[in-house]
């Protein structure tokens, strides 16, 4: 554990709390992509298959439970809560997200650290997380109506992965034989997908204007 890893985890946790705040207090999921939330639920379900078989630390276990529980609860709220689901913009959230699941699975079968079920699923979760934000970004570009909480949620998601890159750089220079190409490349791709959003987010903050993405 180092300061970059801790900051990344807390930023990731903050993104979840912002989204839950939006859903629970406003009873709205406007501007949020259900497709992205379903992909994140699949990411955590496939990544944390070792939850009950491999104990790392209390902190690690708690974080796994938080991300698993929150991701599935968000999907449930957006699909089934009588008030929240009314605000879901299904007409614009039309990204065919399941078409990116199979390529990620095939890539995990071909490129992994060990050919075991858990390691393949771990690699699959990394590849899928790298592109899981795509439906959300497409939705924001289509609607161009981004409220503050939605903008903060997406910004925090991107910032979490950027902080993890700093964590990997730190560990590369401080830990012997620390090399994880799959994790690094997936994380870099994921962060690059946020580049356009980051640019317009900081522009709106600097100019004190409403955040809008170009169509």
C-alpha positions as CSV (number, residue, x, y, z in Angstrom):
1,X,0.0,0.0,0.0
2,X,1.2,3.5,-0.9
3,X,-0.3,6.9,-1.0
4,X,-1.2,6.7,-4.7
5,X,-2.9,3.3,-4.3
6,X,-4.8,4.6,-1.3
7,X,-5.8,7.8,-3.1
8,X,-6.9,5.8,-6.1
9,X,-9.1,3.5,-3.9
10,X,-10.6,6.5,-2.1
11,X,-11.3,8.3,-5.4
12,X,-13.0,5.1,-6.8
13,X,-15.0,4.8,-3.6
14,X,-16.0,8.5,-3.8
15,X,-17.3,8.0,-7.4
16,X,-19.6,5.2,-6.2
17,X,-20.8,7.4,-3.3
18,X,-21.5,10.3,-5.6
19,X,-23.6,8.0,-7.8
20,X,-25.4,6.5,-4.9
21,X,-26.1,10.0,-3.5
22,X,-27.6,11.0,-6.8
23,X,-29.8,7.8,-6.9
24,X,-30.9,7.8,-3.2
25,X,-31.4,11.5,-2.6
26,X,-32.7,12.8,-5.9
27,X,-34.3,9.4,-6.9
28,X,-32.9,10.0,-10.4
29,X,-30.4,8.2,-12.7
30,X,-30.7,10.8,-15.5
31,X,-27.5,10.9,-17.5
32,X,-26.2,7.6,-16.1
33,X,-25.7,4.6,-18.5
34,X,-27.2,1.4,-17.3
35,X,-25.1,-0.4,-19.9
36,X,-21.9,0.9,-18.2
37,X,-23.2,-0.1,-14.8
38,X,-24.0,-3.6,-16.0
39,X,-20.5,-3.9,-17.4
40,X,-19.0,-2.7,-14.0
41,X,-21.1,-5.3,-12.2
42,X,-19.7,-8.0,-14.5
43,X,-16.1,-6.6,-14.0
44,X,-16.3,-6.9,-10.2
45,X,-18.1,-10.2,-10.3
46,X,-15.4,-11.8,-12.5
47,X,-12.5,-10.0,-10.6
48,X,-13.5,-11.0,-7.1
49,X,-14.2,-14.7,-7.6
50,X,-11.5,-15.3,-5.0
51,X,-13.4,-13.3,-2.3
52,X,-14.1,-16.4,-0.2
53,X,-11.0,-18.4,-1.1
54,X,-8.1,-16.0,-0.9
55,X,-7.7,-13.6,2.1
56,X,-5.3,-10.7,1.6
57,X,-6.4,-8.2,4.3
58,X,-9.4,-6.8,6.0
59,X,-9.1,-3.7,4.0
60,X,-9.0,-5.7,0.7
61,X,-12.0,-7.8,1.6
62,X,-14.1,-4.8,2.7
63,X,-13.3,-2.9,-0.6
64,X,-14.3,-6.0,-2.6
65,X,-17.6,-6.3,-0.8
66,X,-18.3,-2.5,-1.3
67,X,-17.7,-2.5,-5.0
68,X,-19.6,-5.8,-5.6
69,X,-22.6,-4.7,-3.5
70,X,-22.7,-1.2,-4.8
71,X,-22.4,-2.2,-8.5
72,X,-25.3,-4.7,-8.3
73,X,-27.4,-2.4,-6.2
74,X,-27.0,0.4,-8.7
75,X,-28.1,-1.9,-11.5
76,X,-31.1,-3.0,-9.5
77,X,-32.2,0.6,-8.7
78,X,-31.9,1.6,-12.4
79,X,-33.9,-1.4,-13.6
80,X,-36.5,-2.0,-10.8
81,X,-36.9,1.0,-8.5
82,X,-40.3,2.5,-9.3
83,X,-39.1,6.1,-9.2
84,X,-35.4,5.9,-10.2
85,X,-36.1,3.8,-13.4
86,X,-38.5,6.5,-14.7
87,X,-35.5,8.9,-15.2
88,X,-33.4,6.3,-17.1
89,X,-32.8,7.5,-20.6
90,X,-33.1,4.2,-22.5
91,X,-33.7,6.0,-25.8
92,X,-30.1,7.4,-25.8
93,X,-28.4,4.7,-23.9
94,X,-28.3,2.3,-26.9
95,X,-24.7,1.3,-26.9
96,X,-24.6,-2.5,-27.7
97,X,-22.4,-3.2,-24.7
98,X,-22.5,-7.0,-24.8
99,X,-20.7,-6.9,-28.1
100,X,-17.6,-5.8,-26.2
101,X,-17.9,-8.6,-23.6
102,X,-17.0,-11.4,-26.0
103,X,-13.9,-9.8,-27.5
104,X,-12.6,-9.1,-23.9
105,X,-13.2,-12.8,-23.0
106,X,-11.4,-14.0,-26.1
107,X,-8.5,-11.7,-25.4
108,X,-8.3,-13.0,-21.8
109,X,-8.2,-16.6,-23.1
110,X,-5.3,-15.6,-25.4
111,X,-3.4,-13.2,-23.2
112,X,-3.2,-13.9,-19.4
113,X,-0.5,-14.4,-16.7
114,X,-1.5,-18.0,-16.0
115,X,-4.0,-20.3,-17.7
116,X,-6.2,-20.9,-14.8
117,X,-9.9,-20.0,-14.4
118,X,-9.3,-17.3,-11.8
119,X,-6.4,-15.7,-13.7
120,X,-8.3,-15.8,-17.0
121,X,-11.3,-14.1,-15.3
122,X,-9.0,-11.6,-13.7
123,X,-7.5,-10.7,-17.1
124,X,-11.1,-10.5,-18.5
125,X,-12.1,-8.1,-15.8
126,X,-9.1,-5.8,-16.6
127,X,-9.9,-5.8,-20.3
128,X,-13.6,-5.2,-19.7
129,X,-13.0,-2.4,-17.2
130,X,-10.8,-0.6,-19.7
131,X,-13.8,-0.2,-22.1
132,X,-16.7,-0.3,-19.7
133,X,-17.0,3.5,-19.6
134,X,-17.7,3.7,-23.4
135,X,-21.5,3.5,-23.1
136,X,-21.4,6.3,-20.5
137,X,-19.3,8.6,-22.6
138,X,-21.5,7.9,-25.7
139,X,-24.6,8.7,-23.6
140,X,-23.1,12.0,-22.4
141,X,-22.2,13.0,-26.0
142,X,-25.7,12.2,-27.2
143,X,-27.6,14.1,-24.5
144,X,-25.1,16.9,-23.9
145,X,-27.0,17.5,-20.7
146,X,-24.6,16.7,-17.9
147,X,-25.6,17.6,-14.3
148,X,-23.0,18.3,-11.6
149,X,-23.2,14.9,-9.9
150,X,-23.0,12.9,-13.2
151,X,-20.0,15.0,-14.2
152,X,-18.3,14.5,-10.8
153,X,-19.0,10.7,-11.0
154,X,-17.4,10.3,-14.4
155,X,-14.4,12.6,-13.4
156,X,-13.8,10.6,-10.2
157,X,-13.9,7.3,-12.2
158,X,-11.2,8.6,-14.5
159,X,-9.1,10.1,-11.8
160,X,-9.1,6.8,-9.9
161,X,-7.4,5.0,-12.8
162,X,-5.0,7.8,-13.3
163,X,-3.9,7.6,-9.7
164,X,-3.5,3.8,-10.1
165,X,-1.1,4.5,-12.9
166,X,1.0,6.6,-10.5
167,X,0.8,3.7,-8.1
168,X,2.2,1.3,-10.7
169,X,5.0,3.7,-11.6
170,X,5.9,4.1,-7.9
171,X,5.9,0.3,-7.3
172,X,8.0,-0.3,-10.5
173,X,10.8,1.9,-9.1
174,X,10.5,0.7,-5.5
175,X,9.7,-3.0,-5.8
176,X,12.0,-5.5,-7.5
177,X,10.6,-7.5,-10.4
178,X,7.3,-5.6,-10.4
179,X,6.0,-6.1,-13.9
180,X,2.4,-6.5,-14.9
181,X,1.9,-5.7,-18.5
182,X,-1.7,-6.7,-18.7
183,X,-2.7,-4.4,-15.8
184,X,-0.6,-1.5,-17.1
185,X,-1.8,-1.5,-20.7
186,X,-5.4,-2.0,-19.7
187,X,-5.2,0.8,-17.2
188,X,-3.5,3.1,-19.8
189,X,-6.2,2.4,-22.4
190,X,-8.9,3.1,-19.8
191,X,-7.3,6.4,-18.8
192,X,-6.9,7.5,-22.4
193,X,-10.6,7.0,-23.0
194,X,-11.3,9.8,-20.4
195,X,-8.9,12.3,-22.1
196,X,-11.6,14.1,-24.1
197,X,-13.9,14.2,-21.0
198,X,-11.1,15.5,-18.8
199,X,-10.4,18.3,-21.3
200,X,-14.0,19.6,-21.3
201,X,-14.4,19.0,-17.6
202,X,-11.5,21.3,-16.8
203,X,-12.6,23.8,-19.4
204,X,-16.0,24.1,-17.8
205,X,-14.5,24.4,-14.3
206,X,-12.0,27.0,-15.5
207,X,-14.6,29.1,-17.3
208,X,-17.3,28.4,-14.7
209,X,-19.8,27.2,-17.3
210,X,-22.0,24.1,-17.6
211,X,-20.2,21.0,-18.7
212,X,-21.1,19.9,-22.2
213,X,-19.5,17.4,-24.5
214,X,-19.4,17.9,-28.3
215,X,-21.9,15.8,-30.2
